[in-house]
C-alpha cells in the first residue's frame, strides 16, 4: 500500500532542509597551535577603524562548539542558534549565539531580514504599551531605589516624566524620519568570544563592515554615559516616598564607588571587590573561595590574595574614616514613614537640589572607568 498509494496528500512531506544545523563541531583551541591557544587570557583587537572596533578571544577553558555572541527563524532556534536585538539607554545591542559553524549563515539571514521595510501598522499599540510601562515605573520600591541611584550617578539622565512628554507627542511620521537619521552615523564595538579561530572572527567582522556604509560617529558622541566622580569621604543620600501610596515597605540601597580601572592592578582590585561583597558576605569560609572563579586570570589572582589583603581593601574603600570611602545611599520610604522625623547621621549629605549637586560635581571621562558596588538592605 505504501509503495503504490492511490492518493498522495501534499501536506504530508518531510520538513525543508535546515541550513543552520552544524556540520563542524571541532574545538578550535585543540586544532590551533599551542602558542596561539595559550595566549588567550585577554581579548585582542582584530579590527580598529573609524566606523567600528572588534575584539576577539578564543575560548580555551570551556571548549564547547558554541558561541554566545540570542531567534530570527524557527529553524535557527531548533538548531541551537539565535539573535537578540535590544535597546540599552542610547545604544542598540545585538547578540548572536550558537554553533560557530553556522554563525555566518545566521548573520547573513539577520542582515537580509533587517533590511526589510519596517511595519508601522502597530505603531499606536506599541506606543500605548510604552506609555503604560512608563506610568508603572517605580511602583516597586526596589526599582525606584535603582532609578534614584542612576539619576544621581549618570551625567545624562532623562526622567520618566521627560520620556512621557516626548512619547505623547510622537507620530508615525516622526518615527519614519528618525530611522535614516539614526543609522546615518554609527560606531560599532563588538566581541567575538568562543570556539572561533581568528580567521573566522575576522570574516565575521568583515560581514558587519560590508553591511554598514554609514559615516563614523564623532568621538565626542560615542561615550555619553559619564558617571559622577564622588569626592573623598563622600556620603550623599537621596530619598523619596514610595510612588504606590499603599506600599508600606521601605528600601535602602548603599553603593560604594571604587576606582579600580585606573590602577595597574585592576584585576586584583576587582577580584577583592567581588570576593568581599559577593562571597564573604554570603559564605564566611575564605579558604574555600580560592577555588572558585569565572576566569583564568581572576583565578590566578584569587590564589595570591590573603585575608590581610581583603581586610586592608575593606579598610581603604569601605571604612568611613578612609578618604577613599565614597558611597551613595538611596532610600525609598514606605507610606507610613514620616520623612521629617527620620534621624540621619550628621556626616550624611542629603541631596535636596539634585541639579545643583550634579552641576557642582566632577564626572569620569570616557577613558576613565569606575566600578559601583551595591549593598542592599
C-alpha positions as CSV (number, residue, x, y, z in Angstrom):
1,X,0.0,0.0,0.0
2,X,2.8,2.4,0.9
3,X,4.8,1.5,-2.2
4,X,1.9,2.4,-4.6
5,X,-0.6,4.7,-2.8
6,X,-3.8,5.6,-4.6
7,X,-3.7,9.2,-3.4
8,X,-0.9,11.4,-2.1
9,X,-1.6,14.1,0.4
10,X,0.7,17.1,-0.4
11,X,0.6,18.2,3.2
12,X,2.4,15.0,4.2
13,X,6.1,15.6,3.5
14,X,9.5,15.8,5.1
15,X,10.5,19.2,6.6
16,X,12.6,21.5,4.5
17,X,16.3,21.3,4.9
18,X,17.6,23.2,7.9
19,X,20.5,25.2,6.8
20,X,21.6,26.0,10.3
21,X,22.4,22.5,11.5
22,X,26.1,22.5,12.1
23,X,28.4,20.1,10.3
24,X,31.7,21.1,12.0
25,X,31.8,20.5,15.8
26,X,35.6,20.6,16.2
27,X,37.2,22.5,19.1
28,X,39.3,25.3,17.7
29,X,41.7,25.5,20.7
30,X,42.5,21.9,20.2
31,X,43.5,22.2,16.5
32,X,45.3,25.6,16.7
33,X,49.0,25.6,17.7
34,X,49.7,25.7,21.4
35,X,51.2,29.2,21.4
36,X,48.0,30.7,19.9
37,X,45.7,28.8,22.2
38,X,47.7,29.7,25.3
39,X,47.8,33.4,24.5
40,X,44.0,33.9,25.1
41,X,43.9,35.5,28.6
42,X,42.6,38.8,27.2
43,X,40.5,39.8,24.2
44,X,42.6,41.1,21.3
45,X,41.6,43.8,18.9
46,X,41.4,42.4,15.3
47,X,39.7,45.4,13.6
48,X,40.1,49.1,14.5
49,X,38.6,51.6,12.1
50,X,36.7,54.9,12.5
51,X,33.3,53.1,12.0
52,X,33.9,50.0,14.1
53,X,36.1,48.2,16.5
54,X,36.0,44.4,17.0
55,X,37.8,42.3,19.7
56,X,38.5,38.6,19.6
57,X,39.1,36.0,22.3
58,X,39.4,32.2,21.7
59,X,37.8,30.0,24.3
60,X,40.4,27.6,25.7
61,X,38.6,27.0,29.0
62,X,35.1,25.5,28.4
63,X,35.9,24.1,25.0
64,X,32.3,23.9,23.7
65,X,31.4,24.3,20.0
66,X,29.0,27.1,20.9
67,X,29.5,30.9,20.8
68,X,27.5,33.3,22.9
69,X,27.8,36.5,20.9
70,X,20.1,35.2,21.4
71,X,15.8,33.8,17.2
72,X,15.3,35.0,13.8
73,X,13.7,31.9,12.4
74,X,12.2,28.7,13.8
75,X,15.0,26.6,12.0
76,X,17.7,28.6,13.7
77,X,16.2,28.1,17.2
78,X,15.8,24.4,16.5
79,X,19.5,24.2,15.5
80,X,20.6,26.0,18.7
81,X,21.2,29.4,17.0
82,X,19.6,32.7,17.7
83,X,19.8,36.5,17.8
84,X,18.7,39.2,20.2
85,X,18.3,42.9,19.4
86,X,17.7,45.2,22.4
87,X,18.0,48.8,23.4
88,X,20.3,49.8,26.3
89,X,20.0,53.5,27.0
90,X,21.2,55.2,23.8
91,X,22.7,52.1,22.3
92,X,21.5,49.1,20.2
93,X,22.8,45.8,21.5
94,X,23.0,42.8,19.1
95,X,23.8,39.4,20.4
96,X,24.3,36.3,18.3
97,X,24.9,32.8,19.7
98,X,25.0,29.2,18.5
99,X,27.3,26.7,16.9
100,X,30.2,28.6,15.3
101,X,29.9,26.5,12.1
102,X,26.6,28.3,11.1
103,X,27.1,31.7,12.6
104,X,27.9,33.3,9.2
105,X,24.7,31.9,7.7
106,X,22.7,33.3,10.7
107,X,24.3,36.7,10.3
108,X,23.6,36.8,6.6
109,X,19.9,35.9,7.4
110,X,19.7,38.6,10.0
111,X,21.1,41.4,7.7
112,X,18.7,40.3,4.9
113,X,15.7,40.5,7.2
114,X,16.8,43.7,8.9
115,X,16.8,45.5,5.5
116,X,13.1,44.7,5.0
117,X,10.9,47.9,5.4
118,X,9.6,48.4,8.9
119,X,5.9,47.7,9.5
120,X,4.2,50.8,11.1
121,X,0.6,49.4,11.4
122,X,1.2,48.6,15.1
123,X,2.7,51.9,16.0
124,X,-0.2,53.1,18.2
125,X,-0.4,49.8,20.0
126,X,3.3,49.8,20.8
127,X,3.2,53.4,21.8
128,X,0.3,52.8,24.2
129,X,2.3,49.8,25.7
130,X,5.3,52.1,26.2
131,X,3.2,54.8,27.8
132,X,1.6,52.3,30.2
133,X,5.1,50.9,31.1
134,X,6.4,54.5,31.8
135,X,3.5,55.2,34.1
136,X,4.2,52.0,36.0
137,X,7.8,52.9,36.5
138,X,9.0,53.0,40.1
139,X,5.8,51.4,41.5
140,X,8.2,48.8,43.0
141,X,10.4,50.4,45.7
142,X,13.3,48.3,44.7
143,X,13.3,49.6,41.1
144,X,12.6,53.1,42.5
145,X,15.8,52.9,44.5
146,X,17.8,51.9,41.4
147,X,16.2,54.7,39.5
148,X,17.3,57.2,42.1
149,X,20.8,55.8,42.0
150,X,21.1,56.2,38.2
151,X,19.6,59.7,38.4
152,X,22.4,60.8,40.8
153,X,25.3,59.0,39.2
154,X,24.7,59.5,35.4
155,X,25.5,62.9,33.9
156,X,22.8,62.4,31.3
157,X,19.6,61.1,32.7
158,X,16.1,61.5,31.3
159,X,13.3,61.2,33.9
160,X,10.1,59.2,33.3
161,X,8.2,62.5,33.0
162,X,10.5,63.7,30.3
163,X,10.2,60.4,28.4
164,X,6.4,60.5,28.7
165,X,6.3,64.1,27.4
166,X,8.3,63.1,24.3
167,X,6.4,59.8,23.8
168,X,2.9,61.5,23.9
169,X,3.9,63.8,21.1
170,X,5.4,61.2,18.7
171,X,3.7,60.3,15.4
172,X,4.4,57.7,12.7
173,X,5.9,60.3,10.5
174,X,8.3,61.3,13.3
175,X,9.5,57.6,13.6
176,X,9.9,57.3,9.8
177,X,12.1,60.4,9.5
178,X,14.1,59.3,12.6
179,X,15.2,55.9,11.2
180,X,17.6,57.2,8.4
181,X,18.9,59.8,10.9
182,X,19.6,57.0,13.5
183,X,21.7,55.0,11.0
184,X,23.4,57.9,9.3
185,X,26.3,57.9,11.7
186,X,27.4,54.9,13.7
187,X,30.1,53.4,15.8
188,X,30.2,49.7,16.4
189,X,32.1,47.9,19.1
190,X,32.0,44.1,19.2
191,X,33.5,41.0,20.8
192,X,33.8,37.6,19.2
193,X,34.3,35.1,22.0
194,X,34.1,31.3,21.9
195,X,35.0,28.5,19.6
196,X,36.3,30.7,16.8
197,X,39.6,30.9,15.1
198,X,41.0,34.4,14.5
199,X,40.4,33.9,10.7
200,X,36.7,33.1,11.4
201,X,36.3,36.1,13.7
202,X,37.9,38.4,11.1
203,X,35.5,37.0,8.5
204,X,32.5,37.8,10.7
205,X,33.9,41.3,11.3
206,X,34.1,41.9,7.6
207,X,30.5,40.8,7.3
208,X,29.5,43.6,9.6
209,X,31.7,46.0,7.7
210,X,30.0,45.1,4.4
211,X,26.5,45.7,5.8
212,X,27.3,49.1,7.3
213,X,28.1,52.0,5.0
214,X,27.3,54.9,7.4
215,X,29.6,57.7,8.3
216,X,31.6,57.2,11.6
217,X,30.1,58.7,14.7
218,X,32.1,61.6,16.1
219,X,34.3,60.6,19.0
220,X,32.6,63.1,21.4
221,X,29.3,61.4,20.8
222,X,30.5,57.8,21.4
223,X,30.6,57.9,25.2
224,X,27.8,59.9,26.8
225,X,27.2,57.8,30.0
226,X,29.6,59.7,32.1
227,X,29.4,58.7,35.7
228,X,29.8,61.1,38.6
229,X,33.1,61.0,40.4
230,X,32.3,61.1,44.1
231,X,34.9,63.1,46.2
232,X,36.9,61.7,49.1
233,X,34.8,60.9,52.2
234,X,31.6,61.3,50.1
235,X,28.5,60.2,51.9
236,X,25.5,61.7,50.0
237,X,21.9,60.5,50.4
238,X,18.9,60.9,48.2
239,X,15.5,59.8,49.2
240,X,11.8,59.8,48.1
241,X,8.5,58.4,49.2
242,X,7.0,55.4,47.5
243,X,5.1,56.0,44.3
244,X,2.5,53.4,45.3
245,X,0.7,55.1,48.2
246,X,-0.4,51.7,49.6
247,X,3.2,50.4,49.8
248,X,4.3,50.1,53.4
249,X,7.8,48.7,52.7
250,X,10.9,50.9,52.7
251,X,14.1,50.2,50.7
252,X,17.6,51.4,51.3
253,X,20.5,50.7,48.9
254,X,24.0,51.6,49.7
255,X,26.6,52.0,46.9
256,X,30.4,52.1,47.2
257,X,32.3,53.6,44.3
258,X,35.7,52.0,43.7
259,X,38.2,53.4,41.1
260,X,39.8,50.1,40.1
261,X,40.3,50.6,36.3
262,X,42.8,53.4,36.7
263,X,45.1,51.1,38.8
264,X,47.7,48.8,37.3
265,X,46.4,46.0,39.5
266,X,42.8,46.4,38.4
267,X,42.1,42.7,38.1
268,X,43.3,42.2,41.7
269,X,41.1,45.1,42.9
270,X,38.1,43.7,41.0
271,X,38.6,40.2,42.5
272,X,38.8,41.5,46.0
273,X,35.7,43.6,45.5
274,X,33.7,40.6,44.3
275,X,35.3,38.4,47.0
276,X,34.4,40.8,49.7
277,X,30.9,41.9,48.5
278,X,29.5,38.8,46.8
279,X,31.3,35.9,48.5
280,X,32.4,36.6,52.1
281,X,29.1,38.3,52.9
282,X,27.3,35.1,52.0
283,X,30.0,32.5,52.8
284,X,32.5,33.2,55.6
285,X,34.9,30.3,54.7
286,X,37.5,32.3,52.9
287,X,39.8,29.4,52.1
288,X,37.1,27.5,50.2
289,X,36.6,30.5,47.9
290,X,40.1,30.3,46.4
291,X,39.0,27.5,44.0
292,X,36.0,29.5,42.6
293,X,36.4,31.9,39.7
294,X,34.9,32.7,36.4
295,X,38.2,33.3,34.5
296,X,41.7,32.0,34.5
297,X,43.2,35.4,35.2
298,X,40.9,36.1,38.1
299,X,41.5,32.6,39.5
300,X,45.3,33.2,39.4
301,X,44.8,36.5,41.2
302,X,42.5,34.9,43.7
303,X,45.1,32.3,44.7
304,X,47.5,35.1,45.7
305,X,45.1,37.0,47.9
306,X,45.5,36.6,51.6
307,X,43.0,37.5,54.3
308,X,45.1,40.5,55.3
309,X,44.8,41.9,51.7
310,X,41.0,41.7,51.9
311,X,41.0,43.4,55.3
312,X,43.2,46.2,54.1
313,X,41.0,46.6,51.0
314,X,37.9,46.9,53.2
315,X,39.6,49.5,55.4
316,X,40.6,51.6,52.4
317,X,37.3,51.6,50.4
318,X,34.6,50.7,52.9
319,X,35.6,52.2,56.3
320,X,34.1,55.7,56.6
321,X,37.3,57.1,58.2
322,X,39.2,56.5,54.9
323,X,39.3,59.2,52.3
324,X,38.9,56.5,49.6
325,X,35.5,55.6,51.0
326,X,33.0,57.1,48.6
327,X,29.4,56.0,49.0
328,X,25.9,56.9,48.0
329,X,22.7,56.0,49.8
330,X,19.3,55.8,48.0
331,X,16.3,55.5,50.2
332,X,12.6,54.9,49.3
333,X,10.4,55.3,52.3
334,X,7.1,53.4,52.8
335,X,3.8,55.2,53.0
336,X,3.8,55.0,56.8
337,X,7.3,56.7,57.1
338,X,7.5,60.3,58.2
339,X,10.5,61.8,56.4
340,X,10.6,64.8,58.7
341,X,11.2,62.6,61.7
342,X,13.8,60.5,60.1
343,X,17.1,60.8,62.1
344,X,20.1,60.9,59.8
345,X,23.8,61.0,60.9
346,X,25.5,64.4,60.7
347,X,28.0,63.0,58.2
348,X,25.3,62.3,55.6
349,X,24.8,65.0,52.9
350,X,21.1,65.0,52.0
351,X,20.7,65.9,48.3
352,X,17.9,68.5,48.3
353,X,18.7,70.0,44.9
354,X,19.8,67.2,42.5
355,X,20.5,69.6,39.6
356,X,22.8,71.8,41.7
357,X,24.5,68.7,43.2
358,X,25.4,67.4,39.7
359,X,26.4,70.8,38.4
360,X,29.0,71.1,41.3
361,X,30.3,67.6,40.7
362,X,33.1,66.1,38.5
363,X,32.4,63.2,36.2
364,X,34.6,60.4,34.9
365,X,35.8,60.9,31.3
366,X,35.3,58.3,28.6
367,X,38.7,56.9,29.2
368,X,38.3,56.5,32.9
369,X,36.2,53.7,34.3
370,X,34.7,53.2,37.7
371,X,33.0,50.4,39.5
372,X,29.9,50.7,41.5
373,X,29.3,48.0,44.2
374,X,25.9,47.7,45.6
375,X,24.7,46.7,49.1
376,X,21.0,46.1,49.6
377,X,19.3,46.4,52.9
